[in-house]
Amino acid sequence: MKYNIDKQDVYTLLSLEEENLNSTIAPGLKSDFIFLNQEGVRNLILDLTNVKFVDSSGLSAILTAHRLWKDNGAFIIAGKLHPMVVKLIEISRLDTILVLIPSVGEAIDYVKMEELERELQTGTEE
């Protein structure tokens, strides 16, 4: 599986460099998601710009990441998604629970704003 990981203070960007997110790749990706989460990555941006096909195993990996980051940080799917990927996400109704942002830059901005909001909320609760 080919991908790049860019770890920053506020987020980690995982850019998948594969055209297919399928049963061949999904198990390894799930393992990497679990590892990153246990490592303490607070916000994960998954760049799917290069992905042209996702099967049910790929969706399962994406849902694993969503579940891991749901209560502690943010999980964002970023990039200009291929029409087939968009269609699958919409058909499976995952567009109602996943955060989909059209570019990596916008996703980074989104994460930074979310972090600011968390800091403000934490400050007012004390």
N, C-alpha and C positions, 0 to 999 in steps of 0.2 A: 504494500500500500504506500502510495506516494502522497506526502503532505508536508506542509511547512508549519512550524509553530513559532509564533512571535509572542514571547512573554513580556508583558509590561507591568507596571505597578498596579494599575487599576483593572486590567483585562488581559486575557490571553486570546490570541487570534489563531485559529487552526484553519488553514487553507487547504482544502482537499484538492489534490492535483490529479484526480482520476475522473474519467467520464462516467463511470458507473458506480453508484453506491448500492451494491447488491450483496448477496449472501457470501461472496468471496471476501469482501472488504468489511462488512458490517461487524462481525465478531471482534476483529482487531480494533475497530473504531470504538466500540463499546468499552473494551478494556482500557483504551487510552482515555476515554471520558472518565471512567472510574478512577484511574490513576491521577489524572489532573485534578479531579475533585478532592481526592484524598490528600493531594499535595498542597491543597489550600487555595487553588485558583478560585477567585470569588466571582468573576464574570467571564463567560466564555462566548466568543463570537465564532461561529462556524461559517466560513466562506464557501458557498457552494457554486460560485461563478462558473467553474469548469465542469460541473456535474450536469450530464445530459439525461441520465436515467436513474431513478430510484425505485427499488422494489420493496416488498414488505419487510425484508430484513433491514434495509436501509432506514425505512420509517421507524422500525423498532429501535435502531441505534439512536435516531434523532429523539425519540420519545424517552429513551434512557437518559440522555443529556438533559432534556427538559425536566424530568423528574429529579435528577441530581441537583440542579441549580434552582428549582422552583422556590424553595424556601430560604435560600441563602445566596443572594446575588441575582445574576441574570444570565439567561441563555438566549442568544440571538442568532438567527439565521440571516446571513448577509450576502449581498451580491445580486447581480442581475441574474435571476433564475431562468433556466431554460423553460420554455412553455410546457413541456411534458412534466417537469418537476412541479411547476405551479399547479397544473391540472390534477396531479396525484394528491398534492397537499389539500387542494380544495375539495376533491371528491371524498377524501377521507375525513374532511371537516377539521383538519388540524390547523387550518388558517384561523380558527376561532380561539386556539390556545397558544399557538406559537407566535413569537415576535419575529416578523419578517421585515427586514429593512433593505431597501434597494441598493445600498452601496456600503462598502466596508467603512468608509469615512463617516457616513451618517450613523452607522452602528457604534463606532467609537464615541461619537458625540453623545449618542443615546446612553451608553454605559456611563460616561462621565456625569451626565445629568442625573441618572439614577443614583450614583454614588453620592452626589451632592445632596439629593433629597434624603437619602438614608442618614447622612451625617447631620442634617438639620433636624430630622425626626428624633435621632438619638439625643441631640443637644437639648431639645425641648422636653424630653421625657425625664431628664435628670433633675 
